[in-house]
Amino acid sequence: MESFSRGWNFLTQAWKMALADKDLIQPSIYTLVAGFIVSLIGLIPIALAALIFGMEGAIAQAILGVLGALLVFAQYAVTYVFSAMTVKLIYDYLTHGDGKMDKAWEIVKRDWLDILSLAAASTLVNIVKNWVKGKGRNRNSIREGIANLIDTLWTEATFLVLPIMVVEDVNLKDGLKRATYIVKNNLLLVGISTVGVNFVTGLIGFVFAVIGLGLGFGIAFPLISIAGASTPLIVAAVVLGVLVASIFFMAANVIGSYTATAYHTCLYLWARNVEDAEQGLPVAIPAPLAAVIGQ
């Protein structure tokens, strides 16, 4: 219960920052729009390949697998580009009192190759995870457990590596090395699970999904009943219901994405400050995290 309380308190602190500086939340919104467009465009060649080559056979599976991997890579790239911008904005807000979008865009221009390398690594991890999980009869609880562990560990790693890459201007290799050093030397004095940010954002996502589906269905079903046999009205009712539900899904995604990035950026900054303290410099805990853990 204490973990949930801390997670909720951090969420409120993170969103106080966003309300004080509206630039902080913009990249998370851009992620949704750009991600939707990329997914829509990426699904077109996959659908065409499925129609031309079918779904069965080694060649068809290979082509669909490559196209699927490229789409996953593009989705990761979009996510990391805007997450890097969020990291920069939050870092500047916490250290200089203001996050500026022009400086955030400069980070993307400077680190685009490193960001793409992180996206490529995540795509590879995703392929390995799916291979471990298996398909059909090969799938079992043990394999799924290992696959989920791989996914969780890599997701947490990227949350820490990205701030390191952005703030310290290092490549993926050095970023992973730096993150390993931070974890090995216990510089993260607060565990990932101590402040239940993931649990809180997951719960919010679930609540928003239930509300969105409920409202979407509640709007579409009566309109479909009124429409009778009119196909255009039925389609319009379904589209309206989907749009209403999508608003809640998108809001949940923005809340989760921004809050998680803010939390891990604060964790990284604290780890860096603890490292400085070993050299006799004063320790400063990022304000949102200090308000949560009471220091």
C-alpha atoms as a printed R data frame, in Angstrom:
    type eleno elety resid chain resno       x       y       z
1   ATOM     1    CA   MET     A     1   0.000   0.000   0.000
2   ATOM     2    CA   GLU     A     2   2.917   2.309   0.785
3   ATOM     3    CA   SER     A     3   4.363   1.641  -2.665
4   ATOM     4    CA   PHE     A     4   1.058   2.597  -4.290
5   ATOM     5    CA   SER     A     5   0.839   5.752  -2.180
6   ATOM     6    CA   ARG     A     6   4.343   6.787  -3.203
7   ATOM     7    CA   GLY     A     7   3.587   6.042  -6.835
8   ATOM     8    CA   TRP     A     8   0.474   8.185  -6.706
9   ATOM     9    CA   ASN     A     9   2.350  11.003  -4.946
10  ATOM    10    CA   PHE     A    10   5.069  10.931  -7.592
11  ATOM    11    CA   LEU     A    11   2.471  11.037 -10.358
12  ATOM    12    CA   THR     A    12   0.954  14.186  -8.831
13  ATOM    13    CA   GLN     A    13   4.417  15.751  -8.467
14  ATOM    14    CA   ALA     A    14   5.307  14.913 -12.073
15  ATOM    15    CA   TRP     A    15   2.094  16.446 -13.355
16  ATOM    16    CA   LYS     A    16   2.626  19.567 -11.275
17  ATOM    17    CA   MET     A    17   5.788  20.020 -13.340
18  ATOM    18    CA   ALA     A    18   3.815  19.481 -16.541
19  ATOM    19    CA   LEU     A    19   1.198  22.026 -15.512
20  ATOM    20    CA   ALA     A    20   3.931  24.515 -14.615
21  ATOM    21    CA   ASP     A    21   5.695  23.988 -17.950
22  ATOM    22    CA   LYS     A    22   3.405  22.766 -20.728
23  ATOM    23    CA   ASP     A    23   6.359  21.913 -22.980
24  ATOM    24    CA   LEU     A    24   7.132  18.868 -20.813
25  ATOM    25    CA   ILE     A    25   4.029  16.978 -21.927
26  ATOM    26    CA   GLN     A    26   4.119  17.835 -25.632
27  ATOM    27    CA   PRO     A    27   6.467  15.010 -26.765
28  ATOM    28    CA   SER     A    28   4.239  12.378 -25.135
29  ATOM    29    CA   ILE     A    29   1.308  13.669 -27.185
30  ATOM    30    CA   TYR     A    30   3.423  13.751 -30.339
31  ATOM    31    CA   THR     A    31   4.356  10.120 -29.711
32  ATOM    32    CA   LEU     A    32   0.725   9.058 -29.998
33  ATOM    33    CA   VAL     A    33   0.100  10.951 -33.225
34  ATOM    34    CA   ALA     A    34   3.365   9.937 -34.900
35  ATOM    35    CA   GLY     A    35   3.061   6.353 -33.641
36  ATOM    36    CA   PHE     A    36  -0.434   6.034 -35.088
37  ATOM    37    CA   ILE     A    37   0.679   7.370 -38.477
38  ATOM    38    CA   VAL     A    38   3.752   5.110 -38.580
39  ATOM    39    CA   SER     A    39   1.680   2.055 -37.617
40  ATOM    40    CA   LEU     A    40  -0.948   2.845 -40.245
41  ATOM    41    CA   ILE     A    41   1.666   3.260 -42.981
42  ATOM    42    CA   GLY     A    42   3.612   0.195 -41.817
43  ATOM    43    CA   LEU     A    43   0.564  -2.066 -41.891
44  ATOM    44    CA   ILE     A    44  -0.045  -1.368 -45.593
45  ATOM    45    CA   PRO     A    45   2.954  -3.354 -46.965
46  ATOM    46    CA   ILE     A    46   2.279  -6.129 -44.442
47  ATOM    47    CA   ALA     A    47  -1.324  -6.428 -45.638
48  ATOM    48    CA   LEU     A    48  -0.244  -6.358 -49.287
49  ATOM    49    CA   ALA     A    49   2.409  -9.020 -48.659
50  ATOM    50    CA   ALA     A    50  -0.162 -11.213 -46.922
51  ATOM    51    CA   LEU     A    51  -2.511 -10.877 -49.895
52  ATOM    52    CA   ILE     A    52   0.231 -11.618 -52.445
53  ATOM    53    CA   PHE     A    53   2.186 -14.371 -50.666
54  ATOM    54    CA   GLY     A    54  -0.429 -15.647 -48.229
55  ATOM    55    CA   MET     A    55   0.154 -16.484 -44.567
56  ATOM    56    CA   GLU     A    56   1.649 -19.956 -44.947
57  ATOM    57    CA   GLY     A    57   4.998 -21.172 -46.274
58  ATOM    58    CA   ALA     A    58   8.598 -20.334 -45.411
59  ATOM    59    CA   ILE     A    59   8.913 -17.477 -47.932
60  ATOM    60    CA   ALA     A    60   5.682 -15.815 -46.840
61  ATOM    61    CA   GLN     A    61   6.607 -16.158 -43.162
62  ATOM    62    CA   ALA     A    62  10.075 -14.708 -43.818
63  ATOM    63    CA   ILE     A    63   8.698 -11.704 -45.728
64  ATOM    64    CA   LEU     A    64   6.013 -11.010 -43.125
65  ATOM    65    CA   GLY     A    65   8.594 -11.442 -40.355
66  ATOM    66    CA   VAL     A    66  10.966  -8.902 -41.908
67  ATOM    67    CA   LEU     A    67   8.170  -6.389 -42.541
68  ATOM    68    CA   GLY     A    68   6.883  -6.908 -39.000
69  ATOM    69    CA   ALA     A    69  10.363  -6.338 -37.554
70  ATOM    70    CA   LEU     A    70  10.743  -3.128 -39.585
71  ATOM    71    CA   LEU     A    71   7.417  -1.872 -38.262
72  ATOM    72    CA   VAL     A    72   8.434  -2.668 -34.683
73  ATOM    73    CA   PHE     A    73  11.736  -0.834 -35.264
74  ATOM    74    CA   ALA     A    74   9.882   2.219 -36.583
75  ATOM    75    CA   GLN     A    75   7.539   2.200 -33.579
76  ATOM    76    CA   TYR     A    76  10.464   1.988 -31.151
77  ATOM    77    CA   ALA     A    77  12.274   4.774 -33.015
78  ATOM    78    CA   VAL     A    78   9.271   7.089 -32.728
79  ATOM    79    CA   THR     A    79   8.863   6.288 -29.030
80  ATOM    80    CA   TYR     A    80  12.543   6.875 -28.209
81  ATOM    81    CA   VAL     A    81  12.791  10.094 -30.201
82  ATOM    82    CA   PHE     A    82  10.017  11.752 -28.227
83  ATOM    83    CA   SER     A    83  11.045  10.109 -24.945
84  ATOM    84    CA   ALA     A    84  14.526  11.609 -25.425
85  ATOM    85    CA   MET     A    85  12.887  15.000 -25.881
86  ATOM    86    CA   THR     A    86  10.896  14.473 -22.670
87  ATOM    87    CA   VAL     A    87  14.077  13.551 -20.789
88  ATOM    88    CA   LYS     A    88  15.798  16.719 -21.988
89  ATOM    89    CA   LEU     A    89  12.814  18.895 -21.088
90  ATOM    90    CA   ILE     A    90  12.510  17.397 -17.596
91  ATOM    91    CA   TYR     A    91  16.276  17.609 -17.026
92  ATOM    92    CA   ASP     A    92  16.336  21.282 -18.017
93  ATOM    93    CA   TYR     A    93  13.265  21.997 -15.900
94  ATOM    94    CA   LEU     A    94  14.794  20.380 -12.802
95  ATOM    95    CA   THR     A    95  18.250  21.905 -13.277
96  ATOM    96    CA   HIS     A    96  17.466  25.281 -14.859
97  ATOM    97    CA   GLY     A    97  13.789  25.823 -14.056
98  ATOM    98    CA   ASP     A    98  12.619  25.746 -17.678
99  ATOM    99    CA   GLY     A    99  12.352  23.141 -20.432
100 ATOM   100    CA   LYS     A   100  12.503  24.475 -23.978
101 ATOM   101    CA   MET     A   101  11.288  22.591 -27.059
102 ATOM   102    CA   ASP     A   102  14.031  23.986 -29.295
103 ATOM   103    CA   LYS     A   103  16.693  22.457 -27.049
104 ATOM   104    CA   ALA     A   104  14.788  19.187 -26.988
105 ATOM   105    CA   TRP     A   105  14.779  19.102 -30.800
106 ATOM   106    CA   GLU     A   106  18.524  19.771 -30.752
107 ATOM   107    CA   ILE     A   107  18.969  16.584 -28.722
108 ATOM   108    CA   VAL     A   108  17.161  14.587 -31.412
109 ATOM   109    CA   LYS     A   109  19.387  16.082 -34.116
110 ATOM   110    CA   ARG     A   110  22.499  15.347 -32.060
111 ATOM   111    CA   ASP     A   111  21.610  11.838 -30.915
112 ATOM   112    CA   TRP     A   112  19.452  10.498 -33.759
113 ATOM   113    CA   LEU     A   113  21.929   7.746 -34.612
114 ATOM   114    CA   ASP     A   114  22.205   6.646 -30.973
115 ATOM   115    CA   ILE     A   115  18.417   6.699 -30.654
116 ATOM   116    CA   LEU     A   116  18.057   4.520 -33.750
117 ATOM   117    CA   SER     A   117  20.660   2.094 -32.359
118 ATOM   118    CA   LEU     A   118  18.581   1.794 -29.182
119 ATOM   119    CA   ALA     A   119  15.487   1.157 -31.319
120 ATOM   120    CA   ALA     A   120  17.384  -1.541 -33.247
121 ATOM   121    CA   ALA     A   121  18.509  -3.184 -29.993
122 ATOM   122    CA   SER     A   122  14.952  -3.156 -28.655
123 ATOM   123    CA   THR     A   123  13.710  -4.708 -31.898
124 ATOM   124    CA   LEU     A   124  16.278  -7.500 -31.533
125 ATOM   125    CA   VAL     A   125  15.265  -8.057 -27.909
126 ATOM   126    CA   ASN     A   126  11.621  -8.199 -29.014
127 ATOM   127    CA   ILE     A   127  12.469 -10.862 -31.617
128 ATOM   128    CA   VAL     A   128  14.363 -12.905 -29.003
129 ATOM   129    CA   LYS     A   129  11.485 -12.519 -26.537
130 ATOM   130    CA   ASN     A   130   8.967 -13.802 -29.077
131 ATOM   131    CA   TRP     A   131  11.266 -16.690 -30.012
132 ATOM   132    CA   VAL     A   132  11.625 -17.660 -26.349
133 ATOM   133    CA   LYS     A   133   7.866 -17.434 -25.841
134 ATOM   134    CA   GLY     A   134   7.287 -19.799 -28.760
135 ATOM   135    CA   LYS     A   135   4.104 -20.543 -30.663
136 ATOM   136    CA   GLY     A   136   1.318 -23.089 -30.467
137 ATOM   137    CA   ARG     A   137   2.371 -26.308 -28.750
138 ATOM   138    CA   ASN     A   138   5.841 -24.942 -28.012
139 ATOM   139    CA   ARG     A   139   4.403 -22.262 -25.723
140 ATOM   140    CA   ASN     A   140   4.196 -22.993 -21.991
141 ATOM   141    CA   SER     A   141   4.165 -21.101 -18.701
142 ATOM   142    CA   ILE     A   142   7.929 -21.412 -18.198
143 ATOM   143    CA   ARG     A   143   8.764 -19.992 -21.616
144 ATOM   144    CA   GLU     A   144   6.226 -17.199 -21.179
145 ATOM   145    CA   GLY     A   145   7.702 -16.384 -17.763
146 ATOM   146    CA   ILE     A   146  11.219 -16.114 -19.208
147 ATOM   147    CA   ALA     A   147   9.957 -14.017 -22.126
148 ATOM   148    CA   ASN     A   148   8.142 -11.648 -19.759
149 ATOM   149    CA   LEU     A   149  11.285 -11.353 -17.613
150 ATOM   150    CA   ILE     A   150  13.361 -10.438 -20.675
151 ATOM   151    CA   ASP     A   151  10.782  -7.825 -21.666
152 ATOM   152    CA   THR     A   152  10.612  -6.318 -18.162
153 ATOM   153    CA   LEU     A   153  14.391  -6.148 -17.669
154 ATOM   154    CA   TRP     A   154  15.015  -4.575 -21.071
155 ATOM   155    CA   THR     A   155  12.187  -2.067 -20.648
156 ATOM   156    CA   GLU     A   156  13.611  -0.923 -17.304
157 ATOM   157    CA   ALA     A   157  17.105  -0.814 -18.828
158 ATOM   158    CA   THR     A   158  15.987   1.470 -21.665
159 ATOM   159    CA   PHE     A   159  14.256   3.784 -19.192
160 ATOM   160    CA   LEU     A   160  17.628   4.271 -17.457
161 ATOM   161    CA   VAL     A   161  19.873   4.181 -20.554
162 ATOM   162    CA   LEU     A   162  17.943   6.869 -22.425
163 ATOM   163    CA   PRO     A   163  18.515   9.605 -19.789
164 ATOM   164    CA   ILE     A   164  22.197   8.631 -19.683
165 ATOM   165    CA   MET     A   165  22.479   8.920 -23.470
166 ATOM   166    CA   VAL     A   166  20.680  12.275 -23.516
167 ATOM   167    CA   VAL     A   167  22.322  13.971 -20.510
168 ATOM   168    CA   GLU     A   168  25.842  12.555 -20.833
169 ATOM   169    CA   ASP     A   169  25.882  12.477 -24.654
170 ATOM   170    CA   VAL     A   170  27.089   8.867 -24.975
171 ATOM   171    CA   ASN     A   171  26.278   6.086 -27.433
172 ATOM   172    CA   LEU     A   172  24.283   2.946 -26.693
173 ATOM   173    CA   LYS     A   173  27.311   0.853 -25.751
174 ATOM   174    CA   ASP     A   174  28.611   3.402 -23.243
175 ATOM   175    CA   GLY     A   175  25.074   4.060 -22.026
176 ATOM   176    CA   LEU     A   176  24.577   0.372 -21.180
177 ATOM   177    CA   LYS     A   177  27.990   0.274 -19.519
178 ATOM   178    CA   ARG     A   178  27.125   3.357 -17.452
179 ATOM   179    CA   ALA     A   179  23.737   1.944 -16.461
180 ATOM   180    CA   THR     A   180  25.383  -1.323 -15.393
181 ATOM   181    CA   TYR     A   181  27.858   0.632 -13.269
182 ATOM   182    CA   ILE     A   182  25.059   2.581 -11.587
183 ATOM   183    CA   VAL     A   183  23.113  -0.587 -10.741
184 ATOM   184    CA   LYS     A   184  26.182  -2.592  -9.636
185 ATOM   185    CA   ASN     A   185  27.360   0.162  -7.293
186 ATOM   186    CA   ASN     A   186  23.905   0.640  -5.734
187 ATOM   187    CA   LEU     A   187  23.748   4.288  -6.726
188 ATOM   188    CA   LEU     A   188  19.972   3.987  -7.128
189 ATOM   189    CA   LEU     A   189  19.087   4.336  -3.477
190 ATOM   190    CA   VAL     A   190  15.402   3.846  -4.224
191 ATOM   191    CA   GLY     A   191  14.380   0.598  -5.894
192 ATOM   192    CA   ILE     A   192  12.197   0.604  -8.988
193 ATOM   193    CA   SER     A   193   9.457  -1.169  -7.026
194 ATOM   194    CA   THR     A   194   9.711   1.074  -3.931
195 ATOM   195    CA   VAL     A   195   7.789   3.835  -5.663
196 ATOM   196    CA   GLY     A   196   4.946   2.026  -7.421
197 ATOM   197    CA   VAL     A   197   4.813   4.220 -10.517
198 ATOM   198    CA   ASN     A   198   4.281   1.272 -12.872
199 ATOM   199    CA   PHE     A   199   1.441  -0.056 -10.736
200 ATOM   200    CA   VAL     A   200  -0.266   3.337 -10.495
201 ATOM   201    CA   THR     A   201   0.016   4.104 -14.213
202 ATOM   202    CA   GLY     A   202  -1.123   0.559 -15.030
203 ATOM   203    CA   LEU     A   203  -4.157   0.990 -12.792
204 ATOM   204    CA   ILE     A   204  -4.971   4.337 -14.379
205 ATOM   205    CA   GLY     A   205  -4.656   2.751 -17.814
206 ATOM   206    CA   PHE     A   206  -7.065  -0.026 -16.795
207 ATOM   207    CA   VAL     A   207  -9.612   2.429 -15.369
208 ATOM   208    CA   PHE     A   208  -9.428   4.644 -18.451
209 ATOM   209    CA   ALA     A   209  -9.809   1.595 -20.723
210 ATOM   210    CA   VAL     A   210 -12.913   0.446 -18.845
211 ATOM   211    CA   ILE     A   211 -14.429   3.931 -18.945
212 ATOM   212    CA   GLY     A   212 -13.551   4.377 -22.618
213 ATOM   213    CA   LEU     A   213 -14.991   1.016 -23.634
214 ATOM   214    CA   GLY     A   214 -18.083   1.618 -21.510
215 ATOM   215    CA   LEU     A   215 -18.756   5.044 -22.984
216 ATOM   216    CA   GLY     A   216 -17.900   3.918 -26.516
217 ATOM   217    CA   PHE     A   217 -20.261   0.968 -26.302
218 ATOM   218    CA   GLY     A   218 -22.883   3.070 -24.501
219 ATOM   219    CA   ILE     A   219 -22.859   5.593 -27.347
220 ATOM   220    CA   ALA     A   220 -22.614   3.160 -30.265
221 ATOM   221    CA   PHE     A   221 -25.176   0.549 -29.188
222 ATOM   222    CA   PRO     A   222 -28.238   2.876 -28.890
223 ATOM   223    CA   LEU     A   223 -27.335   4.598 -32.170
224 ATOM   224    CA   ILE     A   224 -27.029   1.232 -33.940
225 ATOM   225    CA   SER     A   225 -30.449   0.260 -32.598
226 ATOM   226    CA   ILE     A   226 -31.940   3.499 -33.904
227 ATOM   227    CA   ALA     A   227 -30.145   3.146 -37.264
228 ATOM   228    CA   GLY     A   228 -31.985  -0.066 -38.082
229 ATOM   229    CA   ALA     A   229 -30.833  -1.395 -41.452
230 ATOM   230    CA   SER     A   230 -29.085   1.818 -42.521
231 ATOM   231    CA   THR     A   231 -25.453   0.791 -43.101
232 ATOM   232    CA   PRO     A   232 -24.022   4.359 -43.212
233 ATOM   233    CA   LEU     A   233 -25.608   5.176 -39.842
234 ATOM   234    CA   ILE     A   234 -24.354   1.924 -38.329
235 ATOM   235    CA   VAL     A   235 -20.824   2.655 -39.553
236 ATOM   236    CA   ALA     A   236 -21.062   6.218 -38.222
237 ATOM   237    CA   ALA     A   237 -22.226   4.925 -34.827
238 ATOM   238    CA   VAL     A   238 -19.363   2.427 -34.615
239 ATOM   239    CA   VAL     A   239 -16.792   5.058 -35.647
240 ATOM   240    CA   LEU     A   240 -18.150   7.492 -33.051
241 ATOM   241    CA   GLY     A   241 -17.958   4.838 -30.335
242 ATOM   242    CA   VAL     A   242 -14.389   3.944 -31.308
243 ATOM   243    CA   LEU     A   243 -13.350   7.605 -31.317
244 ATOM   244    CA   VAL     A   244 -14.763   8.159 -27.834
245 ATOM   245    CA   ALA     A   245 -12.995   5.049 -26.505
246 ATOM   246    CA   SER     A   246  -9.762   6.072 -28.259
247 ATOM   247    CA   ILE     A   247  -9.682   9.403 -26.426
248 ATOM   248    CA   PHE     A   248  -9.482   7.580 -23.099
249 ATOM   249    CA   PHE     A   249  -6.891   5.105 -24.406
250 ATOM   250    CA   MET     A   250  -4.722   7.975 -25.664
251 ATOM   251    CA   ALA     A   251  -5.062   9.888 -22.392
252 ATOM   252    CA   ALA     A   252  -3.939   6.815 -20.455
253 ATOM   253    CA   ASN     A   253  -0.955   6.361 -22.787
254 ATOM   254    CA   VAL     A   254   0.113   9.988 -22.366
255 ATOM   255    CA   ILE     A   255  -0.161   9.765 -18.576
256 ATOM   256    CA   GLY     A   256   1.806   6.512 -18.446
257 ATOM   257    CA   SER     A   257   4.512   7.551 -20.915
258 ATOM   258    CA   TYR     A   258   5.201  10.956 -19.392
259 ATOM   259    CA   THR     A   259   5.078   9.767 -15.771
260 ATOM   260    CA   ALA     A   260   7.398   6.787 -16.372
261 ATOM   261    CA   THR     A   261   9.917   8.945 -18.236
262 ATOM   262    CA   ALA     A   262   9.816  11.601 -15.517
263 ATOM   263    CA   TYR     A   263  10.337   8.983 -12.810
264 ATOM   264    CA   HIS     A   264  13.328   7.307 -14.429
265 ATOM   265    CA   THR     A   265  14.898  10.659 -15.302
266 ATOM   266    CA   CYS     A   266  14.647  11.642 -11.641
267 ATOM   267    CA   LEU     A   267  16.127   8.289 -10.600
268 ATOM   268    CA   TYR     A   268  19.077   8.785 -12.945
269 ATOM   269    CA   LEU     A   269  19.678  12.335 -11.699
270 ATOM   270    CA   TRP     A   270  19.654  11.111  -8.108
271 ATOM   271    CA   ALA     A   271  22.093   8.323  -8.943
272 ATOM   272    CA   ARG     A   272  24.404  10.853 -10.571
273 ATOM   273    CA   ASN     A   273  24.154  13.144  -7.537
274 ATOM   274    CA   VAL     A   274  24.939  10.243  -5.194
275 ATOM   275    CA   GLU     A   275  28.010   9.526  -7.304
276 ATOM   276    CA   ASP     A   276  29.058  13.174  -6.950
277 ATOM   277    CA   ALA     A   277  28.588  12.903  -3.176
278 ATOM   278    CA   GLU     A   278  31.313  10.267  -3.072
279 ATOM   279    CA   GLN     A   279  33.648  13.021  -4.236
280 ATOM   280    CA   GLY     A   280  32.582  15.330  -1.395
281 ATOM   281    CA   LEU     A   281  29.872  17.243  -3.258
282 ATOM   282    CA   PRO     A   282  26.442  17.774  -1.627
283 ATOM   283    CA   VAL     A   283  23.638  15.338  -2.534
284 ATOM   284    CA   ALA     A   284  20.556  16.841  -4.135
285 ATOM   285    CA   ILE     A   285  17.487  14.663  -4.636
286 ATOM   286    CA   PRO     A   286  15.303  15.772  -7.577
287 ATOM   287    CA   ALA     A   287  12.334  17.643  -6.121
288 ATOM   288    CA   PRO     A   288   9.540  15.300  -7.340
289 ATOM   289    CA   LEU     A   289  11.333  12.283  -5.849
290 ATOM   290    CA   ALA     A   290  12.279  14.099  -2.627
291 ATOM   291    CA   ALA     A   291   8.624  14.996  -2.052
292 ATOM   292    CA   VAL     A   292   7.679  11.319  -2.380
293 ATOM   293    CA   ILE     A   293  10.311   9.681  -0.167
294 ATOM   294    CA   GLY     A   294  10.246  12.442   2.409
295 ATOM   295    CA   GLN     A   295  13.862  13.620   2.155
